[in-house]
Amino acid sequence: MTKESKDEKIGFHKGALATLAKEREEMLKILNIVEQLMQMHIKELKDLGVDLEKIAKEAKKKGKSKKPIEDILK
C-alpha cells in the first residue's frame, strides 16, 4: 500500500465520520422536537381526561402490547 493511497483512505474515513457526526446531531434535534410534540399531546390528552397509563395497562393485559401506540389510542 502506497503512502498516498493510505492517506486517501484516512481522509475518506475522517470525512465520512465528520459527515455522520453532523447527521447524528441533526437526527437528535429532530428526535427532541418529536419528543416535545409527543409530550404536548400527552399533556392535552390528560387534560381532556384520557388516562394513557390505564390504556397501556389494559392493552398489556390483553396481550396487545406489541401494537404501535397509534393503534392503542384508537
CNS distance restraints for C-alpha pairs under 8 A (distance, minus, plus):
assign (resid   1 and name CA) (resid   5 and name CA) 6.48 0.50 0.50
assign (resid   1 and name CA) (resid   6 and name CA) 6.70 0.50 0.50
assign (resid   2 and name CA) (resid   6 and name CA) 6.30 0.50 0.50
assign (resid   3 and name CA) (resid   7 and name CA) 6.13 0.50 0.50
assign (resid   4 and name CA) (resid   8 and name CA) 6.09 0.50 0.50
assign (resid   5 and name CA) (resid   9 and name CA) 6.26 0.50 0.50
assign (resid   6 and name CA) (resid  10 and name CA) 6.17 0.50 0.50
assign (resid   7 and name CA) (resid  11 and name CA) 6.07 0.50 0.50
assign (resid   8 and name CA) (resid  12 and name CA) 6.08 0.50 0.50
assign (resid   9 and name CA) (resid  13 and name CA) 6.22 0.50 0.50
assign (resid  10 and name CA) (resid  14 and name CA) 6.10 0.50 0.50
assign (resid  11 and name CA) (resid  15 and name CA) 6.02 0.50 0.50
assign (resid  12 and name CA) (resid  16 and name CA) 6.16 0.50 0.50
assign (resid  13 and name CA) (resid  17 and name CA) 6.15 0.50 0.50
assign (resid  14 and name CA) (resid  18 and name CA) 6.19 0.50 0.50
assign (resid  15 and name CA) (resid  19 and name CA) 6.20 0.50 0.50
assign (resid  16 and name CA) (resid  20 and name CA) 6.09 0.50 0.50
assign (resid  17 and name CA) (resid  21 and name CA) 5.98 0.50 0.50
assign (resid  18 and name CA) (resid  22 and name CA) 6.40 0.50 0.50
assign (resid  19 and name CA) (resid  23 and name CA) 6.24 0.50 0.50
assign (resid  20 and name CA) (resid  24 and name CA) 6.05 0.50 0.50
assign (resid  21 and name CA) (resid  25 and name CA) 6.32 0.50 0.50
assign (resid  22 and name CA) (resid  26 and name CA) 6.36 0.50 0.50
assign (resid  23 and name CA) (resid  27 and name CA) 6.13 0.50 0.50
assign (resid  24 and name CA) (resid  28 and name CA) 6.17 0.50 0.50
assign (resid  25 and name CA) (resid  29 and name CA) 6.37 0.50 0.50
assign (resid  26 and name CA) (resid  30 and name CA) 6.33 0.50 0.50
assign (resid  27 and name CA) (resid  31 and name CA) 6.09 0.50 0.50
assign (resid  28 and name CA) (resid  32 and name CA) 6.07 0.50 0.50
assign (resid  29 and name CA) (resid  33 and name CA) 6.33 0.50 0.50
assign (resid  30 and name CA) (resid  34 and name CA) 6.20 0.50 0.50
assign (resid  31 and name CA) (resid  35 and name CA) 6.08 0.50 0.50
assign (resid  32 and name CA) (resid  36 and name CA) 6.17 0.50 0.50
assign (resid  33 and name CA) (resid  37 and name CA) 6.25 0.50 0.50
assign (resid  34 and name CA) (resid  38 and name CA) 6.13 0.50 0.50
assign (resid  35 and name CA) (resid  39 and name CA) 6.15 0.50 0.50
assign (resid  36 and name CA) (resid  40 and name CA) 6.18 0.50 0.50
assign (resid  37 and name CA) (resid  41 and name CA) 6.32 0.50 0.50
assign (resid  38 and name CA) (resid  42 and name CA) 6.09 0.50 0.50
assign (resid  39 and name CA) (resid  43 and name CA) 6.09 0.50 0.50
assign (resid  40 and name CA) (resid  44 and name CA) 6.28 0.50 0.50
assign (resid  41 and name CA) (resid  45 and name CA) 6.09 0.50 0.50
assign (resid  42 and name CA) (resid  46 and name CA) 6.18 0.50 0.50
assign (resid  42 and name CA) (resid  52 and name CA) 7.94 0.50 0.50
assign (resid  43 and name CA) (resid  47 and name CA) 6.13 0.50 0.50
assign (resid  44 and name CA) (resid  48 and name CA) 6.20 0.50 0.50
assign (resid  45 and name CA) (resid  49 and name CA) 6.38 0.50 0.50
assign (resid  45 and name CA) (resid  50 and name CA) 5.26 0.50 0.50
assign (resid  45 and name CA) (resid  51 and name CA) 7.76 0.50 0.50
assign (resid  45 and name CA) (resid  52 and name CA) 8.00 0.50 0.50
assign (resid  46 and name CA) (resid  50 and name CA) 5.07 0.50 0.50
assign (resid  46 and name CA) (resid  51 and name CA) 6.25 0.50 0.50
assign (resid  46 and name CA) (resid  52 and name CA) 7.53 0.50 0.50
assign (resid  51 and name CA) (resid  55 and name CA) 6.43 0.50 0.50
assign (resid  52 and name CA) (resid  56 and name CA) 6.10 0.50 0.50
assign (resid  53 and name CA) (resid  57 and name CA) 6.14 0.50 0.50
assign (resid  54 and name CA) (resid  58 and name CA) 6.11 0.50 0.50
assign (resid  55 and name CA) (resid  59 and name CA) 6.13 0.50 0.50
assign (resid  55 and name CA) (resid  72 and name CA) 7.38 0.50 0.50
assign (resid  55 and name CA) (resid  73 and name CA) 7.71 0.50 0.50
assign (resid  56 and name CA) (resid  60 and name CA) 6.14 0.50 0.50
assign (resid  56 and name CA) (resid  65 and name CA) 7.52 0.50 0.50
assign (resid  56 and name CA) (resid  72 and name CA) 7.48 0.50 0.50
assign (resid  57 and name CA) (resid  61 and name CA) 6.21 0.50 0.50
assign (resid  58 and name CA) (resid  62 and name CA) 6.30 0.50 0.50
assign (resid  59 and name CA) (resid  63 and name CA) 6.32 0.50 0.50
assign (resid  59 and name CA) (resid  64 and name CA) 5.07 0.50 0.50
assign (resid  59 and name CA) (resid  65 and name CA) 5.64 0.50 0.50
assign (resid  59 and name CA) (resid  72 and name CA) 7.07 0.50 0.50
assign (resid  60 and name CA) (resid  64 and name CA) 5.57 0.50 0.50
assign (resid  60 and name CA) (resid  65 and name CA) 4.63 0.50 0.50
assign (resid  67 and name CA) (resid  71 and name CA) 6.34 0.50 0.50
assign (resid  67 and name CA) (resid  72 and name CA) 6.76 0.50 0.50
assign (resid  68 and name CA) (resid  72 and name CA) 6.63 0.50 0.50
assign (resid  69 and name CA) (resid  73 and name CA) 6.22 0.50 0.50
assign (resid  70 and name CA) (resid  74 and name CA) 6.67 0.50 0.50
